[in-house]
Amino acid sequence: MLYHLLVPLSETSIIFNPIRYVSTRTALAMLTALGFCYLIYPWFIQWMNQRKLEQIIRTEGPESHRTSKLGTPTMGGVPILMGIGLSGLLWCRLDQPVVHIALIVLLGYGVIGFVDDWKKIMERSSDGLAGRWKIIGQLGFGGVALAYGLWSGAMTPEIPLPFLKGTSIDFANLWDGAPSWLSWLYVVAGLFILVAMSNGVNLTDGLDGLAIGPVMISAATFAILAYIAGHTGFAEYLSVPYVEGASELTILCMACIGAGLGFLWYNAYPAQIFMGDVGSLALGGFLGIVGLLSKHELLLPLVGGIFVLEAASVVIQVMGFKITKRLTGEGKRIFAMAPIHHHYEKQGWSEPKIIVRFWIISILLALVALTTLKLR
């Protein structure tokens, strides 16, 4: 919004000229989101505490959580989404479809998480919204965003291969004479990525600060990747697909980091507030759509490796239990508890140690992902 208001004024006053540049608006967006969240959280936490809108602890979770985390307010993702949304509306170019697409997924998935969190609180149960309704909601909002992306030309139905220069999977031309409607298979692949990333972050959000750390690290990585994709010179030099307006995603990614830092100030161990599904589902979906829009789809499992690990541990635990029960009549668990961060809790690791080590792994994975830019 401010870009469209202030840039025309730069013709008469040089003071407004820096607003033209993505770097300036990126810094302002991060500071806006950080300041907003840092200032609003004390009031938000107090308001939630007064109304007893607190986290419902799962009975099947670690026993220590039933005492140490009982009574902590939840739905802390609401100010995060407000901070990112506000920063995006203020500092992004609103004439770029990529901004609309990213915000559709962020806020749409946030609505799903909000309903889930609210249902848990009102019913005093950890069940929340049924899993099938979550998936339907994620597919619905994701489908709208991806369809709009293809229709507007902001997205192309192809997935570049990270280590092969100029090579990609083009769904519109899978073989000679392939029908044009095959391009919509990209929507199917995109929906899988969005749902997987959203639920991966959701499963990771089990310890104080565990999810928001890797989210910010992933957002920082995609801020770099999106900036490169949106810059003709850098995109050509590094042999990555140029995406018009992708640099505006850098602004949203840095706003995500600013909002995340504001949240982490109060979510750091021992947490004063939890993110809730309203935050985890939305932020996971946001990372997924930024990966899709910046044409770095295949780097998502690497950048978000922690989320993949957490989700995979749940799948392995469930499948292992079912297979051993069918073979031996008695199900056996591969991990002491899933997701895997609970396994390490059961092994005697302290909560801060698990959190910091997972952050370290996330940083290393992000660095590896960035090195692929030169391996083409």
C-alpha positions, 0 to 999 in steps of 0.5 A: 500500500505505502509503495503505491502511495509513496513512490509517486512522491519520489518524483518531487522529493528524494526522501521517498526514493528508497521505498522503490527498493526491495531491500528498504521495504524488506527491512521496514517490513521486518521491523514493522512485524517485529514491533507489532508482535513485541508490543501486542503480545503482553496484552494478548497473553494477559487477555488470553489468561483472563479468559482461561483460553489455554492449551489443552495438553494431550493425554498421550503426550509426555507426562512432564507436559501435564504440569509444566505446560498446563495453563499456558495460553495458546493461539499465539499464532494470531498476532504472528499472522496479523504482523505478517499480513500488516507488513505485507499490506504496507510494504509489498507491491500489491499489483503483484499476484505472488503477494495475493497468492502467498497471503491467501494460503497464509491467512486461509490456513490460519483460519483452519488452525483458528477453528481447530484451536477454538474447538479444542478450547471450547470443548476442553479436548485435545481432539479439535477439528477432525483431520479430514476437515483440516485436509479438506480446508487445506486442499480448498485454500491451496487449490484456490491459490494454485489455480489463481497462480496458473490463471494469472501467469504468476506460476508455471506448471513446471518443477526445476531440478536443483542440480541440473542446469536448465532442466525441469519437469514440465507438466504441460509437456511431459511427452510429445503431443501431451494434452495441455490439461496435464498442466493442472497436474502441477496443482496436484503436486503443489497441493501435496507440498502445501499439505505436507509442509503445513502438517510438518510444522504442526507436528514440530510445534511440541516444545517451547520455541521448537517450531518457530526457530526452523520456520524463521531459518527456512523463511530466511533461506527462501527470502534469499532464494526468492530475491534471486528468482525475482532479479533478472541478473542474479537469476541468469547468473545462477541459472534459476528460473526468473519469476516476475515479482518473486522479490516481493516474497522476500518482504513477506519472508522477512516479515515472517522472521520479524513476527517470529522474533516477536513471538519467540521473545515470549515463546522461549523456554519456559513459554508464556504462550503457545503458537497453536494450530492457527500459527503452525498450519499457516506458517507451514503452508506459507513456507510451502507456497513461497517454495512453489512461487519461487520455483524451488519446490524440490528444495523444500524437503531440504530447507524444511528438513526438520519438518520432514523428519518430524512428519516421517517419524510419525509415519514410521511409528504408525506403520511400524506398529501396524506391521509388527502387530500384523506379523507378531500379534503385538505392535512394537514402537520404533520410537519411544514416542512420536513425533521424534522430539518426544522420543528424545525427551523420553531418552532424558534430553532436556527440552532446551537441548532438543530445541537448540540442536534441532535449530542447529540442524535446521541452519545446516540444512539451510546452508546446504540448500543455498550451496545448490545455487552453484551446483548447476 
